Amino acid sequence: MSHHPPHIYLNNTWYIITVATLNHAPHLAEPRAKQYLRDHIQKRVAEFKISLRAWVILDNHYHLLLKTRDGMSLPTFFARLHGAVSLQLNRWANCYGRQVWRNYWDTLIRDEIGYWTRFNYIHNNPVKHGYVKDTASWMYSSYPYYLRTKGADWLQDCWQRYPVVDHLDGDDF
């Protein structure tokens, strides 16, 4: 079995998405908020037939690495996702009508290096922001899935081949 990340056939439809809460408020700090967002991401991904390859949820933002059938579905995807999640977060906080989300930013992935580097960037985000000391400790990301299904050697090989470099600092706020 190969420990190398597979070749990705890019057709200009892979994106890294960054979504921030309004004023970077920690609306996602509670575990139930992260779980609710995660569950609704999964629902919307299935509904829109989006391929989701990596994700992470932090207290005030999240990242997705995804492929759409056409980029035009992204605004509708996020409108439905954020509408449902905002309603629930506001119910829990008893703050009806509060704006939760600032916006989302999408970056087109242009090559395989960009894909795998962002894959690693997403998984390293909790370490970057000081939530945990190692990626395996953060349960609100796709990293545990890859650790379980591909193994530590595969993830380490991916990290060594495609390290996160300084130019990705702009992918986060």
N, C-alpha and C positions, 0 to 999 in steps of 0.2 A: 504494500500500500504506500502510495506517495505521500510524503509529508508536505509537499509544496502546494500553495494555493492554486486553484484551477485557473486556467486562462479564461478571461471574461471577454466575450464578444460584444464590444461596445457599438451601439448604433445611435449615439447622441441622445439617449433617453434616460440615462442614469443621472441622478441628482443627489447631492447632499443638501438636506434641508435643515435649517436652523430656525427654531421658533423660540421667541422670548416672551415672557409675561410683561405686562405693562409696568414700566418703571422697575423692571427686574424684581418685582415683589415675589416673595417665596410662596406663591399660591400652591405649589406642588410639594411643599415640605412634608406634609403628612404622608405616611405610607399608603393610606387608602386613596389619596389623590393621585399618586404615581400609578397605583394599580388600576384605578379607574381610567386614567389616560391610556395606559398600556392596553387595557381591554378594548377601549374604543378605537385605538389605532388598529388593532387586529380586526375589528368589525369593519372598519372603513376600507382597510387594505383588501379584504375579501370582496366587499361590495364593489369597489372600483377596479378590481383585478390588477392591483398593483403588486409588484414584486418588492418585498421589503427584505433587505439583506443585512442591515445593521441598524441598531437603535440604542439610544440611551436617554433616560429621563433624570434630570436633576431638579433642584428645588425651584428654579426660576427660568429654566429653559430646557429644550430637548433637541436632539438631532436624529435625523433619519437618513439612511442611504437607501434609495428606492429607484425603481424603474416603472415608468408609466407606459400605458399604451399610447397615449398622446399627452403632451404637456398641458393641454387645455383643461384637463380634468383636475389639476392641482387646486385652483381656486375653489371649486365645488367641494373637493375632498376636504380641504381645510375649513370651509364654511360649516359643513356638517359635523366634522370632528370637533371643532372649537365651540360650536353652538351647544352641542350636547354636553361637553365637558364643562363649559362655563356655567350652564344651568345647575349642574350637580355641585360644583365647587361653591357656587354662590348660595345654594340651599344649605350646604354644610356650614357656611360662614354666616348665614342669615344676612347676606348682603345682596339682595335681589337687584338685578340690573347693573351690577358692577362690571366694568370692562376688565377682562382677565388677560387677554392676549394683546401684545403690541403689534406683531406682524410676523410673517415668515419670510425667510430669504432662501432662494434656491440657487445652487451653483451647479452648472452643467459639468459633468465629469467627461473629460475629453480623451483620456487614455487609461490604459490599465494601471499604470503607476499611480495616477490620480485616484482611481477607484480603490486600490488596496491601501494607499496611504490614508485616505479618508475613512476606510473601514477601521484601520488602527486608531485614527484620531478619535472616532466616535467611542470606541471602547476605552481609550485612555482618558476621556474627558472627566470622569469622576476623580481620577488621580490628579489631573491638571488643576482642578478646582479645589483640591484638598479634602474631598469627602472620604477617600480611602487611600491606603498606601499602595495597594495593588488592585489591578482590574478585576481579578477573580472575586474580590470581596464585595463588589457592587452588584446587587441583585436586580436592579432596575435597568438592565441592558441586555443585549443579545449575547454578550460575552459568555455567560454560563451555558447557553445553548451550544455555542461553538466548542467550548471546553468539553462538554459532555459528548457531542457528536463527532468532533474532529480531533480532539485531544490537545494536550498542552504542547506537544512537539510541533503540531501543525500551526498553532497560534504563534509559537515562538519563531518558527521559520517565516511566517507571514510578517512578523514584526521586524526580523532581521533583514528581510528582503525589501520591505517597504516601511522604513522608519518614519515617524512623524517628524517633519522638519519645520523650521521657523516660518516658512511661507504659508503654513496653514493657520497661523495665529489669527488671520482675518476671518476665518470660518466661525469664530465664536465672538461674543461681544465682550 
